[in-house]
Amino acid sequence: MYLVDLTVAEAVAEVAKKITAEVGTPDIIFNNAGVGKWLSVEETDPDEAVKMMASPYFAAFFVTRAFLPEMLKQNSGYIVNMTSAASRLVCQGYGLHRRPMAMHGFTEGLRADLTGTGIRVMLASFAKVASSYWENNPGSEERLPKAQSMIRVLTPEEAAQAIIGGIKRTSTKSLPHLCCDSSTP
């Protein structure tokens, strides 16, 4: 296990070098870091706003940038960025939750940058997934858009299977066995 604060560029670069040396270049990067409450702008402390942008956006950038040179050398791999489907909604009371729109822009820019390489870029965007996010961000679940009541909540396994399916559908080569079960972190 490699522990690192994903919001510190130098720390990410250091652990990426260690991972590459000990395990090799990853075939798949899955950027799924995220923190923050669903708050309006006036309810959000400026320091908290910076933390909510650092993860997921800067964390995804730092991780991708750290591994990208080696992935480009092998001319293959997948970069999967995760964000909330609610980031596309504009609703009163959670203006800062639209921060995941930055992930959309990052993903599209990265996809354009990597055109012509063997590296595929995906954006996974789901409505509510049952996870510890809600326990770690008290008060956020109560602020979900009302439309969520009409959308089935996914299990982490269902979300993982959808992502794996997307990777398999876009694969141009044989992939190692990809699986997900309840014991997968």
N, C-alpha and C positions, 0 to 999 in steps of 0.2 A: 504494500500500500504506500502511496506517495501523498503526503499531506502538504498542502500549499494554500496560501491565500491567493485566490485567483484574481484578486483586484490589485495585485502588486506585480507589475511587469517583470522586474528583475527576478523575483522569486519564481514566477512561472517559467521564465527562460532557463533558470538554473535547474529546475526539476525536469523540464523537457529534455535538457541535455542528459540528465541522469537516466531518464526513461529510455531515451534513444540508445544510450550506451548499454543499458542492462537488458532491455527487452526488444529494442528495434523501433523502427518507424511505425507509427500506428497506421492501420488500414482505414480506420474510421475514427473521426473526432466527433464527439457528441457534446455540444455546448448547451448545457441545461442548468447552469447556475442561475439563481434568482432569489431576490429578497425584496421585501417591501410590503407595505400595507396599501390598501385601496383607500386613498385619502384625496380630498380636494387640495388645491394648491395652498389655500390659506391655512389648512390644517397641518401642512407638512413643514417640518423644521428644515431649513436649508441644508444642514449637515446630513439629515436623513435622505433628502433628495439626491445628494451626491452619492451616497451609498447605494441607493436604488438604481442609479445609472451605472455605477461601477460593476454591479452584478445584476443583470446579465451582460450588458453591452460590452464594457471594457474587458470583462473576463473572457468573453468569446473572442474578442479581438486579440488579446494577449496569448491565449492558448493557440488559436489558429496561426498567428504570426510565428510563434515559437516552433511549431512543427512543420510549417509550410515549406521551408527550403528543402528539407529531407523528402517530403512528399512529392515535391516537384522533381527531385532527382530520380525518384522511382517512377514518376509519371503515372501515379495511380492513387486512389483513395477516395474517401467520402468525408465531407464535412457537413454535419447535420446540426443546424441551429434550431433551438426550441423557443417558442414564444406563445403567448396567450392569444386565442382568437378574439378575446375582448379588447385587445389593443386596437382593433379596427373600429370599435364602437366609440361614439361620442355621447357620454351620459353625464348628467350632473352628479357631482360628488366624488368622482374618482379621476379627475383630470390628470393626475400624475401616473395613473396606471397606463396611460397611452405611451409611456416610455418604451414599452416593447416594440413600438413602431420603428425604433432605431434598429432593432434586429432585422426587420424587413429590409431596410435600406442597406444594412451591412451585408445581408445575404445576397441581395441583388447585385451590389457592387462587386462582391467576391466572385459571384457566378460570372459576371462579365470579365473580371480580371483573369479568371481561370479558363475561359473559352479556349478551346484548342489543346488543352492539356488533358491528361487522363484523370483529372480530379473532378468529381461530381460534387455539387453543392445543393443541399436540400434545406427547406424550412418546414419544420413540423409545427403546426398550429392547431391546438385543440381547445374546446370549451373546457369545462371543469373536469379535472382528473382528480380522483380521490388520492390525496397524498398528504404528507406531513406539512406541506406548505401552509395549509389552513391553520394547523396547530401552532406553527411558528410565527404566524402573522395574525394575531387575534384581531377580530373585528372585520377582517377582510371578507370572509365568507358571507357575512350579512349584507355586504354591499355589492354582491354579484348582480348583474343585470337581471331584471325580472324574466327575460327571455330564457335564462338558464333553466327555469322550472319546466320548460318544454323540451329540454335537451337532456338526453340520458348522460349521466355521469360515467366517465370511463374509469376502469381500473388501470393501475399502472401497467399491468400485463397487456391490456388491450391497446394502450397507447404505444407500448414497445413493439407489439406485433405489427401495428400500422407502420411504424418507422422502418422496421425490418423489411416489411413488404415493399415499401418504397425503395429501399436500397436494392433489394433483389430485382425489382422491375427495371431499374436503371442500370443494372450491372452489365458490363460488356465482357466480363471474364468470370471464370469459376470462382466462387467465394468460399471461404471456409464455412463450416456449419455455423449458422447464426441461430441462437435460440434465446429464449427468455422464459424464466419461471419466477415464482415468488421469492426465490432465494437470491435472484440477481439484484445487486444494488442499483 
